[in-house]
Amino acid sequence: MSELKRLNTVTLDPDKCKGCVTCMKRCPTEAIRVRDGKASVMYDKCIGCGECVRLCPHHAKITSYDKFEVTQNPKYKYKIVLPAPSFYGQFNNLNDVNYVLAGLKRLGFDDVFEVGRGAELNTLATQILLNKGNIPKPVISTACPAILELITARFSNLKQHLLNVLPPVDISAKLAREKAMKKGYRDEEIGVFFISPCPAKVYALKSGMGVIKPYVDGVLSSGEMYMKLLPVMKLIKNPENLSKMGVMGLQWASSGGEAAAAMRGKYLAADGIENCMRILESVENGTLNEIEFIELNACTGGCVGGVLNVENPFVAKARIRNLRARFPQIANSLADTGKPADYYMTEKLTEDTVVATDRASAFSKLLAVQEMYGKLPQIDCGLCGAPSCRAFCEDVVSGNLPPDAVCPQLQHKKN
Amino acid sequence: MQDCVHLEYRVDGQNFVSAGSATESVKTFLKGMGVNPQDVRRVAIAMYEGEINMVIHANGGYAYADIYVDKCIITLVDTGKGIKDIDLALQPGYSTASDEVRALGFGAGMGLPNMKKYADECIIESEVGKGTKVTLVTRFD
């Protein structure tokens, strides 16, 4: 699993990495260490949030995604592209999203299926589910895969609060693929490609999070597709009407959009990974029981803040707001697709990333950590290559560092 | 071999920003040792209520956690005004919190009832004018 994560989240350019501690200190799950003067990611702890990509002053973090060339594979006889709502916010002076959609067709895609459509269907399915009331309140959204990973890894006692509706991209991919199969294409001839705002979605879709078999064949980057589209879009005059989504789907691009669409009752939306962690702590402490629905987005501003985007999240958000007038309120309905409710439900639970260890041995390890921690300066300077004194102790006790590793601060004092 | 981890926290009075940080630290520890999530949550809810009580009513105090492999004992000690009638304070909805505190969303009168509900043992010792000591014992499944 770690290997899959290494290939589909973020890797390091060792030539650019200066071995500074910026990413290590700010990684929300303490998944980065600096060893031999270079940062390295512990993929079993990484949730793919992209924070290190955003923060690196030397641009040494390489995000993983599929290059446009993967769509050119001759095995694909019918190619479908799925643009995220946040993608529309990348374009300056865009007054009609059909330019983007027509541009994508010109790039060789046979069909465009907006993720905003899946978002509307997700919202409608969520409303039904919330009315049934089977999930304990507050219900927590699972659309942001970095948040889902965070909850699985660090807040596993909140798992029963998770919304079990498929994320918009999976719903869109599932419907688009079936549509192509009805046209007579075989499953393996169809290529479904998502234009992603973030590495977390790359990993989620490649690993098939929540689904039995991935519906998406490739995950493209918002930034690369933006560059590909710009020259093509200039050539388009009077594009045909390809957009089939409403404001309800569009507003999923920024934080609060999902919750506002789904909820009439009390809801909360938080964005930015550290804010989200604080909210999850509060849910654990039982202080948010009066809230019905919680939307959490790892990126500041929501999906517009994803690190694969080109535009500043606040600019993108403003553009999306300006586009609203062009859209109907809602353009999809559960009746139109004619699918039963289970069609939109998560197909399988996310596996526990936490390895079950016996408590006695975990306890004795923690005792050792605690004892060692007491002897350290507790200033979290990062000199040793671990983000905090506690993380240093954990590394020694778990064998990630040799047992004779010494704190550089103490070493310095001795000399 | 040592069989217990002892953690200590100072809880500041009237500081609603840092309130809950002791609970969060204990929670992280319990999660780290692989305690059943439902038990972690029981400890968290009970301890958080106790921490908040010291913030609101007692101008702060100390929180201690003694963690064993199969149980944890949280002790909250303050030198605040004390509880006049413990039985009454244990009634759900009974509160002596000020309007200002209630405006912040605290003081719903669920503090002591929740501690009693979520901990396996809840011992409240209090003397008016001297302070309060609450001991919460949670056994792990």
Interface residues (C-beta under 8 A of the other chain):
Chain A: R154 S156 N157 K159 E281 S282 E284 N285 G286 T287 V354 A356 T357 D358 R359 A360 A362 F363 S364 K365 L366 L367 Q370 E371
Chain B: M1 Q2 V5 G20 T23 E24 K27 F29 K31 G32 M33 G34 V35 P37 Q38 V40 R41 A44 I45 Y48 V69 D70 N114 F140
